């Protein structure tokens, strides 16, 4: 589902693939008012099919803080790598 008028720049510039096939692990934990989380995956990389050993890996780290009625803060970073190329 596309909720924007146009694709984001990182999709148009192929910085991140539009679709991937692979395995993902994710989780989160609470530390006081903070929620800390991660997403990590191994995929077929930038190729449309996984016919070679050129796998991609990536993930996301995120942290969010919420104090009801006062402050909500969300921070995150994503990465995508292709170690064999």
C-alpha positions as CSV (number, residue, x, y, z in Angstrom):
1,X,0.0,0.0,0.0
2,X,1.4,3.4,-1.0
3,X,0.2,6.3,1.2
4,X,2.2,9.0,-0.5
5,X,1.7,10.9,-3.7
6,X,5.1,9.7,-5.0
7,X,7.7,7.2,-3.9
8,X,10.2,8.4,-1.3
9,X,13.7,9.4,-2.6
10,X,15.5,6.4,-1.1
11,X,13.2,4.1,-3.2
12,X,13.5,6.1,-6.4
13,X,17.3,6.3,-6.0
14,X,17.4,2.5,-5.2
15,X,19.2,3.1,-1.9
16,X,16.8,0.5,-0.4
17,X,15.2,-2.3,-2.6
18,X,11.5,-2.1,-3.1
19,X,11.0,-5.8,-2.3
20,X,13.1,-8.4,-0.6
21,X,12.8,-12.1,0.3
22,X,14.6,-13.4,3.4
23,X,14.5,-13.9,7.2
24,X,14.0,-11.3,9.8
25,X,14.3,-11.1,13.6
26,X,13.0,-8.2,15.7
27,X,12.4,-7.3,19.3
28,X,12.1,-4.6,21.9
29,X,12.6,-4.0,25.6
30,X,11.6,-1.3,28.1
31,X,14.1,0.7,30.1
32,X,12.1,3.1,32.3
33,X,10.0,5.4,30.0
34,X,12.1,4.3,27.0
35,X,11.3,1.6,24.5
36,X,14.5,0.3,22.7
37,X,14.1,-2.0,19.7
38,X,15.8,-3.6,16.8
39,X,15.0,-5.3,13.5
40,X,17.7,-7.4,11.7
41,X,17.4,-9.4,8.4
42,X,19.3,-11.3,5.8
43,X,17.8,-11.3,2.3
44,X,18.4,-11.9,-1.4
45,X,19.9,-8.4,-1.5
46,X,19.2,-6.2,-4.5
47,X,18.5,-9.1,-6.9
48,X,14.8,-9.9,-7.7
49,X,15.5,-13.6,-7.0
50,X,18.1,-15.4,-4.8
51,X,19.9,-17.4,-7.5
52,X,23.4,-16.5,-6.3
53,X,25.2,-16.2,-3.0
54,X,25.1,-12.4,-3.0
55,X,23.0,-11.9,0.1
56,X,22.1,-8.6,1.6
57,X,21.7,-7.7,5.3
58,X,20.2,-4.8,7.1
59,X,18.4,-3.6,10.1
60,X,16.9,-0.8,12.1
61,X,17.5,0.4,15.6
62,X,14.9,2.6,17.3
63,X,14.2,4.2,20.6
64,X,11.0,6.0,21.7
65,X,10.2,8.0,24.8
66,X,6.6,8.8,25.8
67,X,5.4,10.9,28.7
68,X,1.6,11.2,28.3
69,X,0.4,14.7,27.7
70,X,4.0,16.2,27.8
71,X,6.5,14.7,25.4
72,X,6.8,12.0,22.7
73,X,10.1,11.4,21.1
74,X,11.0,8.7,18.5
75,X,14.5,8.2,17.1
76,X,15.7,5.6,14.6
77,X,18.3,4.6,12.1
78,X,18.2,2.0,9.2
79,X,21.0,0.4,7.3
80,X,21.4,-1.9,4.3
81,X,24.6,-3.7,3.3
82,X,25.8,-6.2,0.7
83,X,29.0,-7.7,2.1
84,X,30.0,-9.7,-1.0
85,X,29.9,-6.8,-3.4
